[in-house]
Amino acid sequence: MRADGKRVKNVDPMYTLAPYFMRTRSDAQNAITVTVPYENVHQYVLDARQKGFRVSHLAVVMAALVRTYSQFPQLNRFVVNSKIYAHNELKIAMVVLRPSDNNPSMSKMKFDLYDTIYDVNDKIETFIAENNKSTSNTKTDKLFQVLLSCGPLMRFILWVLRFLDRRGWLPKAVTDVSPFHGSAVFTNLASIRTNHIYHHVYDFGTMGMVIAMGSNVDVPKTKNGAIVLEKEIPFGIVMDERIADGHYYATAFAAMAKYLKDPALLETPPESVNVDFEFETLSERFKSEKTKQKEAKKARRRAEKKQKSDP
């Protein structure tokens, strides 16, 4: 068992063989454009703010994506060394631009499968606050700094990391901070007023999907016999076809579009979630009583330590 996932064996024979024919993620990549009405998302944001809930358009989109992962577990699979695994966490990597800085920060957000839009909004706000400071120095930044400091040895060290990753020996301390190990990459190109793109997938790591949200586009629609323009949010999505077939992806994206057409559906947790394995790191609800007691004990110790250290 890898530190970041567990082998999935009950898969269709075709998908058991596919990773042997398509050895790399880039060899197995497919791309699609998904568009959803902008007005639905925008009106929800306005209504929520009038009720005192300050939510961003990005949070609505991300909440819909998290909810989609909770219902379609194959999206959270990955392939390494021609074997299919299920992620034991739901982590989405995102680039955050720093003020007056040409070097953006890229790290990951961890979500719970039962997260509501309120939970997702809080996590995004915390994530952006921690990453868009001019002096921010995340664990991912530190990892990159260490690699750069290796000079001529960097190529050899990266070879070692790839070797360890292929065999499932990469330490959790590395997969936790690596921006290439997680469920998906999300890039918000609308924030820099850029069109959506089809971003390449990474052969290194475990990211099974890359989603690029672009600036709104005017799409011609027919209404009452007349052609009108409606604003829509475009997503350029590149995915690894070795973890799911086209019908599965299409159904998942249709579900994501449904949540974005009616974001109020995201205000309550899902009634149930679908998973390959009930990893405790996927949701608080999967945790055993023993684990909860251990965490509560650790939390009490941290609180007591902080109380003693405070003047």
C-alpha positions in Angstrom: 0.0 0.0 0.0 1.3 3.4 -1.0 1.4 6.3 1.5 -1.1 8.2 -0.7 -3.4 5.5 -1.8 -4.5 1.8 -2.1 -4.5 -0.6 -5.0 -7.9 -1.0 -6.7 -8.3 -4.5 -8.1 -12.0 -4.9 -8.9 -11.9 -3.0 -12.2 -12.9 -4.0 -15.7 -10.3 -6.1 -17.4 -9.9 -3.5 -20.1 -8.9 -0.9 -17.6 -6.6 -3.4 -15.9 -4.7 -3.8 -19.2 -5.0 -0.1 -20.4 -2.1 1.1 -18.2 0.2 -1.4 -19.8 -0.6 -0.2 -23.3 -0.6 3.5 -22.3 2.3 3.7 -19.9 2.3 7.4 -19.3 -0.5 9.9 -18.3 0.3 12.1 -21.2 -0.2 9.1 -23.5 -3.7 8.5 -22.1 -4.9 12.1 -21.9 -8.3 13.2 -23.3 -9.6 16.8 -23.4 -13.1 18.3 -23.3 -14.7 21.7 -22.9 -17.5 22.0 -20.4 -19.5 25.2 -20.1 -22.1 26.2 -17.5 -24.4 29.2 -17.3 -22.6 32.1 -15.5 -25.8 33.9 -14.4 -26.8 31.0 -12.1 -23.5 31.2 -10.2 -23.4 35.0 -10.2 -27.0 35.3 -8.9 -26.3 32.8 -6.2 -23.2 34.8 -5.1 -25.2 38.1 -5.0 -28.1 36.5 -3.1 -25.7 34.8 -0.6 -24.0 38.2 0.1 -27.3 39.8 0.8 -27.9 37.2 3.4 -24.5 37.9 5.0 -22.6 35.0 3.5 -19.6 36.3 1.4 -18.9 33.6 -1.1 -16.7 33.8 -4.2 -17.5 32.5 -7.7 -14.4 30.3 -7.3 -15.8 28.8 -4.1 -19.0 27.9 -5.8 -17.1 26.2 -8.6 -14.8 24.4 -6.2 -17.7 23.2 -4.0 -19.4 21.7 -7.1 -16.2 19.9 -8.0 -15.8 18.5 -4.4 -19.4 17.3 -4.5 -18.8 15.7 -7.8 -15.8 13.8 -6.4 -17.9 12.6 -3.5 -20.3 10.9 -6.0 -17.9 9.7 -8.6 -15.0 7.9 -6.9 -13.2 6.9 -10.1 -12.2 10.5 -10.5 -10.1 10.2 -7.4 -8.1 7.2 -8.8 -4.6 7.4 -10.3 -2.2 5.1 -12.2 1.4 4.5 -11.2 3.7 1.8 -12.7 0.7 0.4 -14.6 -1.4 -0.2 -11.5 -4.6 1.6 -10.5 -4.9 3.1 -7.1 -7.5 5.1 -5.1 -6.4 8.3 -3.4 -6.8 8.2 0.4 -7.4 12.0 0.4 -9.1 14.6 -1.7 -6.5 17.2 -2.5 -6.7 19.8 -5.2 -3.7 21.9 -6.2 -4.1 25.5 -7.3 -1.8 28.3 -8.3 -2.1 31.6 -6.3 -0.6 34.8 -7.6 1.4 36.8 -5.1 1.1 40.6 -5.0 3.9 42.3 -6.9 5.6 39.0 -7.4 6.3 37.2 -10.7 6.7 33.9 -8.8 3.3 32.4 -8.1 2.7 29.9 -5.3 1.4 26.4 -6.0 0.2 24.1 -3.2 -2.8 22.0 -2.3 -6.1 22.3 -0.5 -7.5 19.3 1.3 -11.3 18.7 1.3 -13.7 16.4 3.1 -16.1 14.4 0.9 -19.0 15.8 3.0 -18.0 19.4 2.7 -20.7 22.0 2.0 -20.2 25.2 0.1 -19.6 27.0 3.5 -16.8 24.6 4.4 -15.2 24.9 0.9 -15.4 28.7 1.0 -13.7 28.9 4.4 -10.9 26.5 3.2 -10.3 28.6 0.0 -10.1 31.8 2.0 -7.6 30.3 4.4 -5.6 28.8 1.5 -5.4 32.1 -0.4 -4.5 34.1 2.7 -1.6 31.8 3.4 -0.3 31.7 -0.1 -0.7 35.2 -1.6 1.6 37.0 0.8 4.7 38.5 -0.7 6.7 36.7 2.1 4.8 33.4 2.0 7.0 30.4 2.2 4.8 27.3 2.0 6.1 23.7 2.4 5.9 23.3 -1.4 8.0 26.4 -1.8 10.6 24.9 0.6 10.6 21.7 -1.3 11.4 23.5 -4.5 14.1 25.5 -2.8 15.7 22.4 -1.5 15.7 20.9 -5.0 17.2 24.1 -6.6 19.9 24.1 -3.9 21.1 20.7 -5.1 22.6 22.2 -8.2 24.1 19.5 -10.5 22.7 16.7 -8.3 19.1 17.8 -8.9 18.7 15.6 -12.0 19.9 12.6 -10.0 17.6 13.4 -7.0 14.6 13.7 -9.3 15.4 10.4 -10.8 15.5 8.9 -7.3 12.1 10.5 -6.5 10.6 9.0 -9.7 12.1 5.6 -8.9 10.6 5.7 -5.4 7.2 6.9 -6.7 6.9 4.1 -9.2 7.4 1.5 -6.5 5.2 3.2 -3.9 8.1 4.0 -1.6 7.9 7.8 -1.8 7.6 9.1 1.8 4.3 10.7 2.9 6.3 13.8 3.9 7.1 14.3 0.2 3.7 13.4 -1.3 2.0 15.7 1.2 3.9 18.8 -0.1 4.4 17.8 -3.7 2.0 19.7 -6.0 2.1 16.8 -8.4 0.6 14.3 -6.0 -3.2 14.8 -5.4 -6.6 14.4 -7.0 -6.5 17.3 -9.5 -5.0 20.6 -10.5 -7.3 23.6 -10.8 -6.2 26.8 -12.5 -8.4 29.9 -12.4 -7.4 31.7 -15.6 -10.5 33.9 -15.2 -8.6 35.7 -12.5 -6.1 37.0 -15.0 -8.8 37.5 -17.7 -7.5 34.7 -19.9 -9.3 32.1 -22.0 -9.6 28.6 -20.8 -6.9 26.2 -22.1 -6.2 22.5 -22.1 -3.4 22.2 -19.6 -1.1 19.3 -20.0 -1.2 16.5 -17.4 1.9 15.6 -15.4 3.5 12.2 -15.9 5.2 12.6 -12.6 3.0 12.2 -9.6 -0.7 11.2 -9.4 -2.9 14.0 -10.7 -5.6 12.4 -12.8 -7.2 15.6 -14.1 -6.3 19.2 -14.8 -9.1 21.8 -14.9 -8.6 25.3 -16.3 -11.5 27.8 -15.8 -11.4 30.6 -18.3 -13.0 34.0 -18.6 -16.7 34.1 -19.4 -17.7 33.6 -23.0 -20.8 34.7 -24.9 -22.6 31.6 -26.3 -25.4 32.0 -28.9 -28.6 30.3 -27.9 -32.0 30.1 -29.6 -34.9 31.4 -27.5 -38.4 31.9 -28.9 -37.1 31.7 -32.4 -34.5 34.4 -31.8 -30.7 34.1 -31.3 -29.5 35.6 -28.0 -26.1 35.6 -26.3 -25.7 34.1 -22.9 -22.6 34.3 -20.7 -21.2 30.9 -19.8 -18.2 29.8 -17.7 -15.9 27.6 -19.8 -13.7 24.8 -18.4 -10.9 23.1 -20.3 -10.5 19.7 -18.8 -7.7 17.2 -19.5 -8.1 13.8 -17.9 -6.4 10.4 -17.7 -8.7 8.0 -19.6 -7.1 5.0 -17.8 -9.1 5.6 -14.6 -12.5 6.0 -16.2 -14.3 5.7 -19.5 -15.8 8.5 -21.5 -19.4 7.8 -20.3 -18.3 8.0 -16.7 -16.5 11.3 -17.2 -19.5 12.7 -19.1 -21.9 11.7 -16.4 -19.6 13.3 -13.7 -19.3 16.6 -15.6 -23.1 16.7 -16.1 -23.4 16.3 -12.4 -21.0 19.2 -11.8 -23.0 21.3 -14.2 -26.2 20.5 -12.3 -24.6 21.7 -9.0 -23.5 24.9 -10.7 -26.9 25.6 -12.2 -28.4 25.3 -8.7 -25.6 26.0 -6.1 -28.1 25.9 -3.3 -27.8 22.1 -3.6 -24.3 22.5 -2.1 -25.4 24.2 1.1 -26.1 20.8 2.8 -23.8 17.8 2.9 -24.5 14.9 0.5 -26.9 12.2 1.9 -24.2 9.7 1.1 -20.9 9.5 -0.7 -19.4 6.8 -3.0 -15.9 5.6 -2.4 -13.5 2.8 -3.4 -12.3 2.6 0.2 -13.4 4.3 3.4 -10.1 6.0 4.2 -10.2 8.0 7.4 -8.4 10.8 5.6 -11.2 11.1 3.1 -13.8 12.2 5.6 -14.2 12.9 9.3 -17.2 10.5 9.1 -15.0 7.6 8.2 -12.9 7.9 11.4 -13.1 5.2 14.0 -13.9 6.1 17.6 -10.4 5.1 18.5 -8.9 7.6 16.0 -11.3 10.3 17.2 -10.2 9.8 20.8 -6.5 9.9 19.9 -7.1 13.2 18.0 -9.0 14.7 20.8 -6.3 13.7 23.2 -3.6 15.4 21.0 -5.8 18.5 20.6 -6.1 18.8 24.4 -2.3 18.4 24.8 -1.7 21.2 22.2 -4.2 23.4 23.9 -2.6 22.8 27.3 0.9 23.4 25.8 -0.3 26.7 24.2 -1.9 27.8 27.4 1.3 27.3 29.3 3.4 29.1 26.7 1.1 32.1 26.6 2.0 34.9 29.1 
